[in-house]
Amino acid sequence: MKKALFLALAGSLLNAAPVWAAEGDWEQAKMAHERGDYAAEIAIVRPLAEQGFAFAQFNMGVLYDEGHGVPLDDLQAMDWYRKAAEQGLPQAQINLGIMHEQGEGGPVDYVQAYFWYAMANSQGDSQAPQALREISEKMTPAQIGEAQHKVREWQAAHTFTIPPLPALESEPANH
């Protein structure tokens, strides 16, 4: 599974206030990214990430994950992804799951990978069901039970500040 990247999310997340601070900030960061001016992108994104904007935190994770404008650093990427993931940003949850599954930033941890895929699934991410199926095939029943227990505990004690993605409509609504 491939990690979600910065530009792939432009359309879907622009509509998701309060994920991003202001459309003008987004446009400036997007243009800087597209022209490869990562220093300018970071100058816009880092302060927003530090203020707690989930999509900015996600973008910082991507920059560290890809080594754009900053040294490639899996631990920093995981830290930024985790901040966004804990707010409910499903793309960050998927990326964090992938990092745990692949052992990026630490040892392989299927239980944590399952946990983050399940969180993304609860937020309506389209990649999450497949990710859960694939990770489950690599896990023992005890590991799956442990992961499911962690999911239930988290969901009982936390709420996401970012609402779940709307369900995809498979058929036009009848009026």
C-alpha positions in Angstrom: 0.0 0.0 0.0 1.3 3.4 -0.9 1.2 6.3 1.5 -1.0 9.2 0.7 0.9 12.2 -0.6 0.5 15.9 -0.2 -1.0 16.9 -3.5 -3.3 13.9 -3.8 -5.4 15.3 -1.0 -5.8 18.8 -2.2 -9.4 18.6 -3.4 -10.9 16.5 -0.6 -9.3 18.3 2.3 -9.8 21.9 1.1 -13.5 21.4 1.8 -12.8 20.0 5.3 -12.6 23.1 7.6 -11.2 23.2 10.3 -8.5 20.9 9.0 -6.7 23.7 7.3 -6.2 27.2 8.5 -7.1 29.3 5.4 -7.5 28.6 1.7 -4.9 31.3 0.9 -2.3 29.5 3.1 -3.2 26.2 1.3 -2.8 27.7 -2.1 0.6 29.2 -1.3 1.8 26.0 0.2 0.5 24.0 -2.7 2.2 26.3 -5.3 5.5 26.1 -3.3 5.2 22.3 -3.3 4.5 22.1 -7.0 7.5 24.2 -7.9 9.7 22.2 -5.5 10.2 25.2 -3.2 10.0 23.1 0.0 11.6 25.9 2.2 8.7 28.2 1.3 6.2 25.4 1.9 7.7 24.6 5.3 7.6 28.3 6.2 3.8 28.2 5.7 3.1 24.7 6.9 5.2 24.4 10.0 3.7 27.2 12.0 0.2 25.9 11.2 1.3 22.4 12.2 2.6 23.7 15.5 -0.7 25.4 16.1 -2.4 22.1 15.8 -3.9 22.1 12.3 -4.1 18.4 11.4 -3.6 18.7 7.6 -0.5 20.9 8.2 0.8 18.2 10.6 0.1 15.6 8.0 2.0 17.6 5.4 5.0 17.9 7.8 4.9 14.2 8.1 5.0 13.8 4.4 7.9 16.2 4.1 9.9 14.3 6.6 8.8 10.9 5.2 10.0 12.0 1.7 12.9 14.1 2.8 11.6 17.2 1.0 13.1 20.4 2.4 14.1 18.6 5.6 16.3 15.6 6.3 14.6 12.2 5.7 13.5 11.3 9.2 11.0 8.5 9.9 10.7 9.3 13.6 9.8 12.9 12.8 7.4 11.7 10.1 5.7 9.4 12.6 5.5 12.1 15.2 3.7 14.5 12.8 1.5 11.8 11.4 0.5 10.8 14.9 -0.5 14.3 15.8 -2.8 14.5 12.8 -4.0 10.9 13.2 -5.0 11.5 16.8 -7.3 14.3 15.6 -8.9 11.9 13.2 -7.2 12.7 9.9 -7.6 9.3 8.1 -4.8 9.9 5.6 -2.4 10.3 8.5 -3.8 7.2 10.2 -3.2 5.2 7.0 0.4 6.5 6.7 1.1 5.8 10.3 -0.3 2.2 9.9 1.9 1.7 6.9 5.0 2.9 8.8 4.3 0.5 11.6 3.6 -2.4 9.2 6.8 -1.8 7.3 9.0 -1.1 10.3 9.7 2.5 9.3 10.8 4.5 12.3 11.0 1.5 14.5 10.4 -2.3 14.5 7.6 -3.8 12.6 4.4 -3.6 14.7 1.4 -5.3 13.2 -0.8 -4.5 16.3 -0.1 -0.8 15.9 -0.6 -1.0 12.2 -4.0 -2.7 12.6 -4.9 -0.1 15.2 -4.3 2.9 12.9 -5.9 1.1 9.9 -9.0 0.5 12.1 -9.0 4.2 13.2 -8.9 5.2 9.5 -11.7 2.7 8.8 -13.8 4.3 11.5 -13.2 7.7 9.7 -14.4 6.3 6.4 -11.1 6.0 4.6 -11.4 4.0 1.3 -8.0 2.3 1.7 -8.7 1.1 5.3 -10.8 -2.0 4.6 -8.2 -3.5 2.3 -5.4 -2.5 4.7 -7.2 -4.2 7.5 -7.7 -7.4 5.5 -4.0 -7.5 4.4 -2.6 -6.8 7.9 -4.9 -9.4 9.4 -3.4 -12.1 7.2 0.0 -11.3 8.7 -1.2 -11.5 12.3 -2.0 -14.2 14.8 -5.5 -14.3 16.3 -4.0 -13.1 19.6 -2.5 -10.1 17.9 -5.8 -9.2 16.2 -7.6 -9.5 19.5 -5.0 -7.2 21.2 -5.4 -4.7 18.4 -9.1 -4.8 18.5 -9.0 -4.3 22.3 -6.8 -1.2 21.8 -9.2 0.2 19.2 -12.2 -0.3 21.6 -10.3 1.4 24.5 -9.2 4.3 22.3 -12.7 4.9 20.9 -14.3 4.7 24.4 -11.9 7.4 25.7 -11.4 9.7 22.7 -13.3 11.5 20.1 -11.8 12.8 16.9 -11.9 16.5 16.2 -12.1 15.8 12.5 -15.5 14.3 11.5 -15.5 11.1 9.5 -15.4 11.3 5.7 -18.9 11.2 4.1 -19.9 7.8 2.8 -19.5 7.4 -0.9 -22.9 7.3 -2.7 -23.0 4.2 -4.9 -26.4 5.1 -6.4 -28.1 8.4 -7.1 -30.6 9.4 -4.5 -34.2 8.9 -5.4 -36.4 12.0 -5.0 
